[in-house]
Structure formats: C-alpha cells, structure tokens
Amino acid sequence: MQLTEEYLDQKLEELKEFHLIDADLYPSLDLYMDQVTTFMEQHLDPMRRNEEDKGLTKTMINNYAKSTLLPAPEKKKYTKEHLMLLMMIFYMKNVLSMTDIQSALEPLIGESFEARRTGTDTESLEKIYRKITEGTAEIGATVAEDAKKIRNRVSSLFPEDPELAETAFLQLFSYDMFLRKALIERMIDDRLEEQKEQKAKEAEARAAAKAEAKASAREAKLASKEAIREAKQAVKAAAQSPSSSSSLR
C-alpha cells in the first residue's frame, strides 16, 4: 500500500457507502425482530470490515430495549421510528459508550419517543432523522477534504519514505478523531452537569415548598389553638360577669 492520491481517492469513494439509511427506504409497516435484523443487515452490509462482522444483532437490540436506550416494541413489532433510532445508535456505538449515547439521544428517547413518533406537540423523529441525514453528506465531504490535506502534509514531511508517510497519516487522522471524540464527550459531560444542577434545583424547590407547607400547617394549627383558647376564655369571662350572675337569679 502506498498513500498515493489515487489510492486515497479510491478509499474515499468506498466510504460513500457509509451513510445513514435514506428515510424513504424504511418500511411503513411495523416489523418483527427477525425482519428488523434482516433489514438492517441488508443496508449495513457495505460497512462491514470483515465478513463475520455483525451490524446489529438481536442481542444488541434487546439490550438497548432493556436499558431504555431503545423504546420497547409495540406488541413485539418495531416501527420505522424504532429503526431510525437504531441507525443512529449504530453509528454512535462505534465512538461512544452506551451511557454517553443514552445522554446524547435523551431528547429522542424515553417519554419523548412516543410524542416524536407521532409528531404531537413537537417535531417528529422522522423529520429530525431526515435533517440529520442531510447533514451527513456535508460531513462526508469534510472528511474527504481533511484526508487529502493530511495526505499532502505527510507526503511533504516524508517525501523519501512512503511507509513513514502512511504511518504519519494514520497518526494524524487518529489524533483528529481523538479530538472530535473528546469534544463530543465534553459536551455530553456538560449536558449531564446541567441536568444534575437542574435536578438539584428542583429538589431544593420541592424541599422548600414542603418546608413552607409544614410551616403553614404549623402556623394554622397554632392559630386554631389560639382561637380555641380565646373562645374558652371568652366563655369563661362571660360566665363570671355580674350580668350573667343576675340573670341566673
């Protein structure tokens, strides 16, 4: 292998197969698990590195559902929105941990999934998926451009040693990926921190409301006792007054 311009163009051409499944290709009918894995394998086949590689297995999908990363199927059937979410998970799982994916996809999963699936009072998951798919085309072009820039750079650094140029290319591109992954992880950490702070504020507000309710109840109880005490005193005073005594005679 030599890192020639023709070689790199060939590899970049192969990468054009690495894209999100077009939204129009998803079936309108709900699918059972076997149908889901068959559909995904057909479309993920070009992305396999080795023949034995599996894109999305039944075990993976079941684990996603158990962890609430993927909403549970309806009567053992998966909607096209389930499949779109699976497609997004597939790409992210090669870069991020399941915990990070759960945080990254939070606006689309959990209680939000059904609302986004039906598009009630919010932007539908399908519309979101279509917009993301459009964005991937630009990303692919950016990767190709960056790869060519790095290739030209290492070729100038090691003009007499193609093997070292290839090694430098792999190192620099790995560093590029490292930085991108680090950016994603730090954004996720910030989101988690914001959620933590929000939960703390909500817990503090609930505690304050509970304390205020207790204080109000205590004040009401004291006021009631005071009213009863004053009423008793008034009755006692009335009974002991001269007018009360003369009326009794």
WOKA-V27063 format. One record per residue. N is the residue number from 1. RES is the residue in three letters. PSI is psi as a letter, one per 20 degrees, with the letter a starting at -180 (* if undefined). Layout:
N_RES_PSI / N_RES_PSI
This chain:
1_MET_p / 2_GLN_p / 3_LEU_m / 4_THR_r / 5_GLU_h / 6_GLU_g / 7_TYR_g / 8_LEU_h / 9_ASP_h / 10_GLN_g / 11_LYS_g / 12_LEU_h / 13_GLU_h / 14_GLU_h / 15_LEU_i / 16_LYS_i / 17_GLU_i / 18_PHE_n / 19_HIS_r / 20_LEU_q / 21_ILE_p / 22_ASP_p / 23_ALA_h / 24_ASP_i / 25_LEU_i / 26_TYR_p / 27_PRO_q / 28_SER_h / 29_LEU_q / 30_ASP_q / 31_LEU_q / 32_TYR_r / 33_MET_g / 34_ASP_h / 35_GLN_h / 36_VAL_g / 37_THR_h / 38_THR_g / 39_PHE_g / 40_MET_g / 41_GLU_h / 42_GLN_g / 43_HIS_h / 44_LEU_i / 45_ASP_g / 46_PRO_i / 47_MET_i / 48_ARG_p / 49_ARG_h / 50_ASN_q / 51_GLU_h / 52_GLU_i / 53_ASP_p / 54_LYS_p / 55_GLY_f / 56_LEU_o / 57_THR_r / 58_LYS_g / 59_THR_g / 60_MET_g / 61_ILE_g / 62_ASN_h / 63_ASN_h / 64_TYR_g / 65_ALA_g / 66_LYS_h / 67_SER_j / 68_THR_j / 69_LEU_h / 70_LEU_p / 71_PRO_q / 72_ALA_q / 73_PRO_r / 74_GLU_o / 75_LYS_l / 76_LYS_j / 77_LYS_q / 78_TYR_p / 79_THR_r / 80_LYS_h / 81_GLU_h / 82_HIS_g / 83_LEU_h / 84_MET_g / 85_LEU_g / 86_LEU_h / 87_MET_g / 88_MET_h / 89_ILE_g / 90_PHE_g / 91_TYR_h / 92_MET_h / 93_LYS_i / 94_ASN_i / 95_VAL_h / 96_LEU_r / 97_SER_r / 98_MET_h / 99_THR_g / 100_ASP_h / 101_ILE_g / 102_GLN_g / 103_SER_g / 104_ALA_h / 105_LEU_j / 106_GLU_g / 107_PRO_i / 108_LEU_i / 109_ILE_a / 110_GLY_c / 111_GLU_h / 112_SER_h / 113_PHE_g / 114_GLU_g / 115_ALA_g / 116_ARG_h / 117_ARG_g / 118_THR_i / 119_GLY_k / 120_THR_p / 121_ASP_j / 122_THR_r / 123_GLU_p / 124_SER_q / 125_LEU_h / 126_GLU_g / 127_LYS_g / 128_ILE_g / 129_TYR_g / 130_ARG_g / 131_LYS_g / 132_ILE_g / 133_THR_g / 134_GLU_h / 135_GLY_h / 136_THR_h / 137_ALA_g / 138_GLU_h / 139_ILE_g / 140_GLY_g / 141_ALA_h / 142_THR_g / 143_VAL_g / 144_ALA_g / 145_GLU_g / 146_ASP_g / 147_ALA_g / 148_LYS_h / 149_LYS_g / 150_ILE_h / 151_ARG_g / 152_ASN_h / 153_ARG_g / 154_VAL_h / 155_SER_h / 156_SER_h / 157_LEU_h / 158_PHE_m / 159_PRO_h / 160_GLU_i / 161_ASP_n / 162_PRO_h / 163_GLU_g / 164_LEU_h / 165_ALA_g / 166_GLU_g / 167_THR_g / 168_ALA_h / 169_PHE_g / 170_LEU_h / 171_GLN_g / 172_LEU_h / 173_PHE_h / 174_SER_h / 175_TYR_h / 176_ASP_g / 177_MET_h / 178_PHE_g / 179_LEU_g / 180_ARG_g / 181_LYS_g / 182_ALA_h / 183_LEU_g / 184_ILE_g / 185_GLU_h / 186_ARG_h / 187_MET_h / 188_ILE_g / 189_ASP_g / 190_ASP_h / 191_ARG_g / 192_LEU_h / 193_GLU_g / 194_GLU_g / 195_GLN_h / 196_LYS_g / 197_GLU_h / 198_GLN_g / 199_LYS_h / 200_ALA_g / 201_LYS_g / 202_GLU_g / 203_ALA_h / 204_GLU_g / 205_ALA_g / 206_ARG_g / 207_ALA_g / 208_ALA_g / 209_ALA_h / 210_LYS_g / 211_ALA_h / 212_GLU_h / 213_ALA_g / 214_LYS_g / 215_ALA_g / 216_SER_g / 217_ALA_h / 218_ARG_g / 219_GLU_h / 220_ALA_h / 221_LYS_g / 222_LEU_h / 223_ALA_h / 224_SER_g / 225_LYS_g / 226_GLU_h / 227_ALA_g / 228_ILE_g / 229_ARG_g / 230_GLU_h / 231_ALA_g / 232_LYS_g / 233_GLN_h / 234_ALA_g / 235_VAL_g / 236_LYS_g / 237_ALA_h / 238_ALA_h / 239_ALA_h / 240_GLN_i / 241_SER_q / 242_PRO_h / 243_SER_h / 244_SER_h / 245_SER_g / 246_SER_h / 247_SER_h / 248_LEU_h / 249_ARG_*
